[in-house]
């Protein structure tokens, strides 16, 4: 599962909004501000998701090793 932010498009959009906010009314500045806030929230959420995925993978790896060891032990016991 890949989730992300297209940073190149975000940069171009911000650049366009900066130009509009300098030439036009303050409504473009508000849009730019809202976009920046949404970007920061999304970026923070992505960072938390990445950290959670790393933790999950570490726990999963530890459990996989323990399960494999236990299954090997049970298999040995049944052969004896």
N, C-alpha and C positions, 0 to 999 in steps of 0.2 A: 504494500500500500504506500503510494507516494503522494504526499501532500506538501504543497509549498506555495511560495509567493513568487510571482514572476517579477523579479527586481528590476529588470530592464524596462518592462512596460511601466512599472510604478515610477521609475526615474523619469521616463519621457512624459508621463502624465503630470507629474509634479512640475517638471520644467514648463510644460504648457500652461498649467494653472498659475505658475509664478508670473509668466508673461501676461496672462489675462488679468491677474489681480493688480498688476501695475497699471494697466491701461483702462480697465473697466471699474465697475463698482465694487464695493466691499463684499458683495455676495460671493465672488470667486475666492476671496480670501477665506471666507467661512467654509466653502467647499474644500479648499486646500487644507485648512485646519482639521476638518472632519476626516478627510482622507488620511492625513498624517496620524491622527489618533487611532483610526481603524487599523492602519499599518502597524503601529506600535503594539496594539492589542494582539493582532494576529501573529506578529513576530514573537511576542512573549508566550502565546499559547503554543506555537510551534516548538519553541525551546523547551517548554514543559513536556510536550508530547515526546520529543526526542529523548529527554531525560527519563521519562517513564518507560519508553521502549527499551532503552539501555538496561534499566533496572530489571525489567521483565525478562530480557534475554539472559541476564546474569543468573537470575533465580531459576529460570527454565534450564539452563545449562547445569547448574548444581543438582537440580532434581533429576534430570536425565541421567547423570552419572550415578546417583544413588539408586535409581530404579534399575539401571542396567546391572549394577553390582548385586542388588537384591535378587534379581532374576537369575543371574549366574549362580549365586549361592543356592537358590531353590533348585535349580537344575542339577547342581552337584549333589545335593542331598537326595534327590530322587534316584540318581544313578548308583548311590551307595547302597 
